[in-house]
Structures are given as C-alpha cells and as structure tokens.
Amino acid sequence: MEKIKLRFTGWKKLFTPGQIVLHAVMFILLFLMLYPLGMCFWSAFKSELGYQYTRWYPTLPLRFRNFVSAFPLIWQYIFNTIVVAVFGITGMLFISSLAAYSFARIKFPGKEFFYMLVIALMMIPSILTLVPSFMLYRSFGLLNTRLALIIPVITGGSVFGVFLLRTFFAGVPEDIFEAARIDGAKEFRIYYSICVPLCMPILGTLTIMRINGLWNEYLWPMITQQNHRNLTISAGLIVHFVREYSNNYPVQFAGYLLSSIPLIFLFIFANKYYIEGLTSAAIKL
C-alpha cells in the first residue's frame, strides 16, 4: 500500500497544472521544429501533381527520380564548398592557433592591447563590413574567383579561434614549456610539438563550427560570384532551384536533402570530437 501511495503521489506531482502547461508548450515547440523537417523529407519523394494535393502528409509511391534530377545541379556547388572549406579552414586553424600561442606564451610590447583589438572584432556585426569588403576585393581583382570565398573564411573565423585557443594555451602548465626550452626547443617547435597536439579537440570543434557556417552562407558568394559555377552550396541552391525550379517543389526538396547529407555525416562521425572540444575548452575557461 505504501508503494502504491508513493507512486500515486509521484504521478500527482507530475500532472500538476504547471507541469501540464509546460509539457504542452514543449510539445508544440517540438512539433513546430520537427514537422518542417518531416515535410521536407516526404515532399522530396512526391510528384509535382502529388505535392499539390498531398503536401501535408506522406504518400506512396516514392518518386526517386527527383534526386536523379537534382544531383547534377548541385554536385558542382558541393564540390566548391568542400574546396573552400579545406583551404579556408586549414588556413584559419593555422593562423588562429599560431596567434593564440603568441598571445598566451610569448611576451612582446603591447600584447594585451593587440589582443583587445582582436577581441573587439567579435563585437562588430559582419553586415557592417559587407560593402567595404566587397569594394576591397573588387579593387584587388578577386571577384569571381575562389579566393574571394577562401580568404573571408581564414580572416573571419580566426578571431573566435584566437579567443578560444588563447585561453586554452594559457591554462597549460608552464613546467611543460620550461622543460621543452631546457631541451633546446624553439618557440615554433614548442607550438607544433606540444600545443597543437593538446588542442586537437578544440581545433576539431572550430572546424565543425566553421564548416556549418560555410555550408549555410549564401549572401557573400551571391555578391562576389557572377560566375555561378564558383558558388557554394547555399547560394547555388538559390540560383538553380528558386529561379529554374520555382514551381517544382519536390525537386527543390530533393536538392535540399542531398545538400544536407555531408553535414549529417559530419555530425554522426564528428559529434564525439565536437563535444570533447567544447568540454575541454569550457574547463580551461
């Protein structure tokens, strides 16, 4: 009887009016978040006519031809995005880690002042520099080239990387660096032999965050690339599907699903390292 009474008391506490309202709000928010994803998924397998009449729920048969039609349109944009990510993120990680090590472990005049200038860049919205950046790249003749997409990845992501890695490097015990200097190691040798291996989880976290941002970026590629073959994936989807397939929503949704597959695999295989990097950075902070 006591167990039954305790269980009844627990259920009574669970179904209080406040808890009911809270769970109802959570269910509504979860539905509003997941239903559009489900609609995108099942709409990609419909025909044009079937989508017009049954867009709100899944139906049979499944039309795989939409993916066959969408893939030739987007593979070039996916390839461009991968190229920009490889070169841009590699440069970003090198510059941000090297600068963070300098600010954390090397003494030079004005170190704190210059570090504050770097951190101040995080407070400036990127939209404020959009027009000046466009004019700068145009003056150097970099428009309609992949360099116009790679260089902003290097410069834009390095600021947050310096902030995160500098705090991590500053938390590494000084005895490790002193032992390396006694053995005759120079600063650059200490940087790539000691600091880089220690911060690999954080570098992985920065890589995942930057890839996600690059995959969803469309404004800068749209204004710097008149040659549509150089566009990244989000801008390419706008160019092809909004203009050429504006009335064929199933092909559009098929293109959206195909373009999200690399990010899904990235999340599946790199989720562990992403969380590990966030945890180690939080401990150092």
C-alpha positions in Angstrom: 0.0 0.0 0.0 2.8 2.4 0.8 4.4 1.8 -2.6 1.1 2.4 -4.4 0.6 5.5 -2.3 4.1 6.8 -3.1 3.6 6.1 -6.8 0.2 7.9 -6.8 1.8 10.9 -5.1 4.6 10.9 -7.8 2.0 10.9 -10.6 0.1 13.6 -8.8 3.1 15.8 -8.7 3.9 15.1 -12.3 0.4 16.1 -13.5 0.1 19.5 -11.8 -1.4 22.3 -13.9 2.0 23.9 -14.2 3.6 20.7 -15.5 0.8 20.1 -17.9 1.2 23.6 -19.4 5.0 23.2 -19.5 4.8 19.9 -21.4 2.1 21.2 -23.8 4.4 24.2 -24.7 7.4 21.9 -25.1 5.3 19.6 -27.4 4.1 22.5 -29.5 7.7 23.9 -29.9 9.0 20.4 -30.7 6.3 19.9 -33.3 7.0 23.3 -34.9 10.7 22.4 -35.2 10.4 18.8 -36.4 7.3 19.0 -38.7 9.0 21.2 -41.4 11.9 18.7 -41.5 9.4 15.8 -42.0 7.6 17.8 -44.6 10.8 18.5 -46.5 11.7 14.8 -46.4 8.4 13.3 -47.7 7.9 16.1 -50.2 11.1 15.2 -51.9 9.6 11.8 -52.9 6.4 13.2 -54.4 5.5 14.1 -58.0 4.5 17.7 -58.8 0.8 16.9 -59.0 1.0 14.7 -55.9 2.7 17.5 -54.0 -0.1 20.0 -54.9 -2.8 17.8 -53.3 -0.9 15.9 -50.5 1.8 18.2 -49.4 1.0 18.0 -45.7 1.4 14.2 -45.2 3.5 11.4 -46.7 2.1 9.3 -49.6 3.1 6.4 -51.8 4.6 5.7 -54.3 8.0 7.2 -53.7 9.5 9.2 -56.6 13.3 8.7 -56.6 13.5 10.5 -59.9 13.6 13.8 -58.1 17.0 13.0 -56.7 18.3 12.0 -60.1 17.2 15.4 -61.4 18.6 17.4 -58.5 22.0 15.8 -58.2 23.5 17.0 -61.5 22.5 20.6 -60.5 24.2 20.6 -57.1 27.3 18.4 -57.2 29.4 21.3 -58.5 28.3 23.5 -55.6 29.0 20.8 -53.1 32.5 20.4 -54.6 33.1 24.1 -54.5 32.1 24.2 -50.8 34.4 21.4 -49.9 37.3 23.1 -51.7 36.7 26.4 -49.9 36.3 24.6 -46.6 39.6 22.6 -47.0 41.8 25.5 -47.9 40.0 28.2 -45.9 39.6 26.2 -42.6 43.2 24.9 -42.8 44.5 28.5 -43.1 42.1 29.6 -40.3 43.3 26.9 -37.9 46.9 27.6 -38.6 46.6 31.4 -38.2 44.3 31.3 -35.1 46.4 28.7 -33.3 49.7 30.4 -34.0 48.3 33.8 -33.0 46.7 32.3 -29.8 50.0 30.8 -28.8 51.8 34.1 -29.3 49.3 36.0 -27.2 49.4 33.3 -24.5 53.0 32.3 -24.2 55.2 35.0 -25.9 56.0 38.3 -24.2 56.1 41.3 -26.5 55.3 45.0 -26.2 51.6 45.8 -26.5 50.4 42.2 -26.2 47.3 42.9 -24.2 46.4 45.9 -26.3 46.6 44.0 -29.6 44.7 41.1 -28.0 41.9 43.5 -27.0 41.8 44.8 -30.6 41.4 41.2 -31.9 38.6 40.5 -29.3 36.9 43.8 -30.2 36.4 42.4 -33.8 34.0 39.9 -32.3 31.7 42.7 -31.3 31.3 44.1 -34.8 28.4 42.7 -36.9 29.7 41.3 -40.2 27.0 43.1 -42.1 28.7 46.4 -41.3 31.7 45.3 -43.3 29.9 43.8 -46.2 30.1 46.7 -48.6 33.7 47.8 -47.6 34.8 44.2 -48.0 33.2 43.9 -51.5 35.0 47.2 -52.5 38.3 45.9 -51.2 38.1 42.6 -53.0 37.0 44.3 -56.2 40.0 46.7 -56.0 42.3 43.7 -55.8 40.6 41.9 -58.7 39.5 38.9 -56.7 35.8 38.9 -57.6 34.6 35.8 -59.5 37.5 33.8 -58.1 37.5 31.2 -55.3 40.0 33.3 -53.4 37.1 35.7 -52.7 35.4 32.8 -50.9 38.5 31.3 -49.2 40.1 34.5 -47.7 37.0 35.5 -45.7 36.9 32.0 -44.1 40.5 32.5 -43.0 40.1 36.0 -41.7 36.5 35.7 -40.3 37.0 32.5 -38.3 40.4 33.4 -36.9 39.0 35.9 -34.4 36.9 33.4 -32.4 39.7 30.8 -32.8 42.2 33.2 -31.2 39.9 33.9 -28.3 39.2 30.2 -27.6 42.7 28.8 -28.1 44.5 31.6 -26.2 42.5 30.7 -23.1 43.4 27.1 -23.6 47.1 27.7 -24.1 47.2 30.0 -21.1 45.9 27.1 -18.9 48.6 24.7 -19.9 51.2 24.3 -17.1 54.3 26.4 -17.5 56.5 23.5 -16.5 55.9 21.8 -19.8 57.2 24.8 -21.8 60.1 25.2 -19.5 61.2 21.6 -19.9 60.9 21.9 -23.7 63.1 25.1 -23.7 65.7 23.4 -21.5 65.9 20.6 -24.1 66.6 23.3 -26.7 63.2 23.6 -28.4 62.4 26.9 -30.0 59.1 28.6 -29.8 57.8 27.2 -33.1 58.9 23.7 -32.2 57.0 24.0 -28.9 54.0 25.3 -30.7 53.6 22.4 -33.2 55.0 19.6 -31.0 53.2 20.4 -27.7 50.4 22.9 -28.1 48.9 21.7 -31.4 48.5 18.0 -30.2 47.0 19.2 -26.9 44.4 21.4 -28.6 43.3 18.9 -31.3 39.8 18.5 -29.8 39.3 22.3 -29.8 40.6 22.5 -33.4 38.0 19.9 -34.3 35.3 21.9 -32.7 36.3 25.0 -34.6 36.4 23.0 -37.8 32.9 21.7 -37.4 31.5 25.1 -36.4 33.2 26.8 -39.4 32.0 24.1 -41.9 28.4 24.5 -40.7 28.6 28.3 -41.1 30.2 28.0 -44.5 27.6 25.5 -45.7 24.8 27.9 -44.8 26.5 31.1 -46.1 24.8 32.5 -49.2 25.0 36.3 -49.1 28.7 36.8 -49.7 29.0 34.2 -52.5 26.0 35.7 -54.2 27.5 39.2 -54.4 31.1 38.2 -55.2 30.5 35.5 -57.8 28.8 36.4 -61.0 30.1 33.1 -62.4 27.6 30.7 -61.0 30.0 27.7 -61.3 32.0 29.1 -58.4 29.1 29.4 -56.0 28.9 27.4 -52.7 26.0 25.1 -51.9 23.5 27.5 -50.3 23.9 30.2 -53.0 23.8 27.5 -55.7 20.5 26.2 -54.4 19.1 29.7 -54.6 20.3 30.2 -58.1 19.1 26.9 -59.6 16.0 26.0 -57.6 14.5 29.4 -56.9 14.9 30.5 -60.4 14.7 27.4 -62.6 12.6 25.1 -60.5 10.5 27.6 -58.7 7.3 25.6 -59.4 8.8 22.1 -58.9 8.9 21.9 -55.2 9.7 18.1 -55.0 12.9 18.6 -56.9 13.8 21.6 -54.7 13.3 19.5 -51.6 15.4 16.7 -53.1 18.2 19.1 -53.7 17.9 20.3 -50.1 18.2 16.8 -48.7 21.1 15.9 -50.9 23.0 19.1 -49.9 22.5 18.3 -46.2 23.9 14.7 -46.4 27.5 15.8 -45.9 26.6 17.8 -42.8 24.6 14.8 -41.4 27.6 12.5 -41.9 29.8 15.1 -40.3 27.6 15.3 -37.3 27.4 11.5 -37.0 31.1 10.8 -37.2 32.5 14.0 -35.5 29.9 14.6 -32.8 32.1 12.9 -30.2 35.1 15.2 -31.0 32.8 18.3 -31.1 31.5 17.7 -27.6 35.0 16.8 -26.4 36.4 20.1 -27.7 33.6 22.1 -26.1 34.1 20.3 -22.8 37.9 20.8 -22.7 37.5 24.5 -23.7 34.9 25.1 -21.0 37.2 23.5 -18.4 40.0 25.8 -19.4 37.7 28.8 -19.4 
